[in-house]
Amino acid sequence: MECGDLPFLIRRDGTWLYRGSPILRKELVCLFSGVLKREGDGSFWLETPAERGRIEVEDAPFVAVELDWNGDDRQQILSFRTNVDQVITAGPDHPIRVAHDILTCEPTPYIRVRPGVGTPAVEARINRAVYYELVALAVPEWVGCRRMLGVWSCGKFFALGELPPGEE
């Protein structure tokens, strides 16, 4: 049964609100996060076998708050822990992407947590401290005819940004 809009909001910092109040029990947030879906139009839904309702999400529903890595270069494996203690390993099924603010050009990195229905995925925004760790691990690579700075994980290269001409 469809319930329409539910009074949930997930803030950009990963805080879950119900009727404007933070949900303080992490176990409850983890329970809700397990039934979170994303539709082809980009909307987010809490969906159980019996009911579903739309919720509001300011940016991404999860935040990657910790990075663990093993190996280096092409053999490197990057694993992220989210604010709901889910561990995601970057690779072909969990790509890293970087969006840029239209006005400031500031980068905002994300990792796919799980596919959505259609094109948009359920993602975790990579927090600033973890992004700086990624940049510290970054290496230059050619992507087509562009020299990019990025990271390897599970044999896949994820570009973080373009290197200016003459930079190594």
C-alpha positions in Angstrom: 0.0 0.0 0.0 1.3 3.4 -0.9 1.3 5.9 2.0 2.4 9.1 0.1 4.8 11.4 1.7 6.2 10.4 5.0 7.5 12.9 7.6 11.2 11.8 7.2 14.1 13.9 6.1 17.7 12.8 5.7 20.0 15.9 6.0 23.2 16.4 4.1 25.2 15.4 7.1 23.5 12.0 7.3 21.2 12.9 10.2 17.8 11.2 9.9 14.8 13.3 11.1 11.2 12.2 11.9 8.7 15.0 12.1 11.6 17.4 12.5 13.3 15.6 15.4 16.6 13.6 15.0 16.3 9.9 15.3 18.8 9.2 18.0 18.8 5.4 18.1 21.3 4.3 15.5 19.7 0.8 15.3 16.5 2.4 14.2 18.3 4.5 11.5 20.1 1.3 10.3 16.7 -0.5 10.2 15.2 2.3 8.0 18.3 2.5 5.8 17.8 -1.2 4.9 14.4 -0.5 3.3 15.5 2.7 1.5 14.9 2.6 -2.3 15.5 5.2 -5.1 13.1 5.5 -8.0 14.0 6.4 -11.6 12.8 10.0 -11.1 15.4 10.4 -8.3 12.8 10.2 -5.4 13.6 8.2 -2.3 11.2 5.8 -0.7 11.0 3.7 2.5 9.6 0.4 1.2 8.5 -2.7 3.1 6.6 -5.7 1.7 3.4 -4.1 3.1 3.8 -0.3 2.7 5.9 2.3 1.0 6.2 6.1 1.4 8.3 8.9 -0.1 10.8 10.7 2.0 13.0 13.8 1.5 16.8 13.6 1.1 18.8 16.8 1.0 21.8 15.2 -0.8 22.7 11.6 -0.5 21.1 9.4 2.2 24.4 8.1 3.5 27.8 9.5 4.3 31.1 7.6 3.9 32.9 8.4 7.2 35.9 6.1 7.1 38.3 4.7 4.5 40.4 1.5 4.7 42.7 0.5 1.9 45.0 -2.4 1.1 47.6 -2.7 -1.7 48.7 0.0 -4.0 48.2 1.2 -7.6 46.1 -1.2 -9.7 46.0 -3.8 -6.9 44.6 -1.3 -4.4 41.3 -2.1 -2.7 39.4 0.8 -1.1 36.6 0.1 1.4 34.4 2.8 2.9 32.3 2.6 6.1 29.1 4.6 6.1 27.4 6.4 8.9 25.1 3.3 9.2 28.1 1.0 9.5 27.7 -0.5 6.0 31.1 -1.3 4.4 31.3 -0.7 0.6 34.3 -1.6 -1.5 34.8 0.6 -4.5 34.8 -1.2 -7.8 32.8 -1.9 -10.9 29.5 -2.4 -8.9 30.3 0.5 -6.5 31.9 3.3 -8.5 33.2 6.6 -7.1 32.0 9.7 -8.9 32.8 13.4 -8.3 30.2 16.1 -8.9 31.2 19.8 -9.0 29.1 22.7 -7.7 28.0 24.8 -10.6 28.9 28.1 -9.0 32.0 27.3 -6.9 33.3 24.3 -8.9 33.9 22.6 -5.5 34.1 18.8 -5.8 31.7 16.5 -4.0 32.6 12.8 -4.2 30.1 10.0 -3.9 30.2 6.2 -3.9 27.3 4.0 -5.1 25.9 2.0 -2.2 23.3 0.1 -4.3 21.5 0.5 -7.5 18.2 2.3 -7.7 15.2 1.6 -9.9 16.4 2.9 -13.3 19.3 5.2 -13.6 19.8 7.0 -10.2 21.6 5.0 -7.6 21.5 5.1 -3.8 24.8 6.8 -2.9 26.9 7.8 0.0 28.5 11.2 0.0 32.2 10.9 0.8 32.9 13.3 3.7 35.7 15.8 3.4 38.2 14.0 5.7 37.8 10.8 3.7 38.1 12.7 0.4 41.4 14.1 1.6 42.6 10.6 2.3 41.6 9.6 -1.2 43.5 12.5 -2.7 46.6 11.5 -0.7 46.3 8.0 -2.4 45.7 9.4 -5.9 47.9 8.8 -8.8 48.0 10.3 -12.3 46.6 8.2 -15.2 45.6 8.9 -18.8 41.9 8.7 -19.4 41.4 9.0 -23.1 43.4 12.1 -24.0 43.1 13.7 -20.5 45.6 13.4 -17.7 43.6 12.6 -14.6 44.4 12.3 -10.9 42.5 9.4 -9.3 42.5 6.2 -7.3 42.4 2.5 -8.2 40.2 0.0 -6.5 39.4 -3.6 -7.5 41.2 -3.0 -10.8 39.1 0.0 -11.8 40.4 3.6 -12.0 38.2 6.4 -10.5 39.1 9.9 -11.6 39.0 12.6 -8.9 40.0 15.5 -11.2 41.9 16.6 -14.2 45.6 17.5 -13.9 46.6 20.8 -15.4 49.0 20.5 -18.4 52.6 19.9 -17.2 51.6 18.5 -13.8 52.6 15.1 -12.6 
